Amino acid sequence: MAKKKVITVDRTIISVVHHNNIDYISITDMLKAKEGDFFISDWLRNRNTIEFLSIWESINNPGFNYGECAIIKSQAGLNNYKLSVKEWVEKTNAVGLLAKPGRYGGTYAHRDIAFEFGAWISPSFKLYLIKEFQRLKEIESDTHQLEWNFRRSLAATNYRIHTDAIKEKLIPWADTPQKSDVFIYAEEADLINLALFGLTAKQWREQHSEDVSGCRTIRECADTHRLIVLSNLENLNAVWIRQGIGKKERYEMMREAATSQLASLQKCLPDPSAIESPRRKRS
């Protein structure tokens, strides 16, 4: 489970976590807003609650156990019937509710179910919950857009600086394109990839398919810290190319710079929200 975020609903602080790329809201935190001595099991034993959960699971969960759900439905609402979240999940293979121990422990619900739980607390609480959750998603969207613009601008600027140095110093007869030119550019790009990520672009593609990583290239999967270091390494490599320093020496210098700069950034900047790129030791 990813690091939590929080929203405040009617003076109640509620945790939101990302699990399997889906937002789950803490109904343990939400319960604090309900007046009186209530438990999540009180909501869960209600027949209408079981009906709602079973319909939600049937739509969203192909592995849902309908047989066990039917047994639970037949007993829901009886005075002596009790059902915990753990029992519901284990018996029906449900995915809409999560009972988590540890640092971010408690019961979490998919946002659809959390909104339904909010209505059980009070209609006004449900509306405020939806409003605050939407506000959180808008903030995340704006942040993502700003970061994307930063990535695009940073990559374009430093790519030009780097390729200009390669063109002027490493490619003979720069005014006459050669078939080998593209390989020279690729080799220099991979020199930086090796220094920063520990593997070449080809090696990364062989180890990470697009449908799993969500990225087409190793650099698309780089987090903000590594993007900053990547920018610095492109500038440094451009300077060293112009100074006539050999490839092996430049690689060693860039690897040392990458290690040092990443350590510094991790101390002074917050953790990046982007997907972290895989780090491999050089074989």
Sequence and secondary structure as in RCSB ss.txt:
>XXXX:A:sequence
MAKKKVITVDRTIISVVHHNNIDYISITDMLKAKEGDFFISDWLRNRNTIEFLSIWESINNPGFNYGECAIIKSQ
AGLNNYKLSVKEWVEKTNAVGLLAKPGRYGGTYAHRDIAFEFGAWISPSFKLYLIKEFQRLKEIESDTHQLEWNF
RRSLAATNYRIHTDAIKEKLIPWADTPQKSDVFIYAEEADLINLALFGLTAKQWREQHSEDVSGCRTIRECADTH
RLIVLSNLENLNAVWIRQGIGKKERYEMMREAATSQLASLQKCLPDPSAIESPRRKRS
>XXXX:A:secstr
    EEEEETTEEEEEEEETTEEEEEHHHHGGGSSSS  HHHHHTSHHHHHHHHHHHHHH TT  HHHHHHHHHH
TT TT    HHHHHHHHT SSEEEE STT EEEEEHHHHHHHHHHH HHHHHHHHHHHHHHHHHHHHHHHHHHHH
HHHHHHHHHHHHHHHHHHHTSSSTTS  TTHHHHHHHHHHHHHHHHHSS HHHHHHH  HHHHS SSTTTT  HH
HHHHHHHHHHHHHHHHHTT  HHHHHHHHHHHHHHHHHHHHHHS    S         
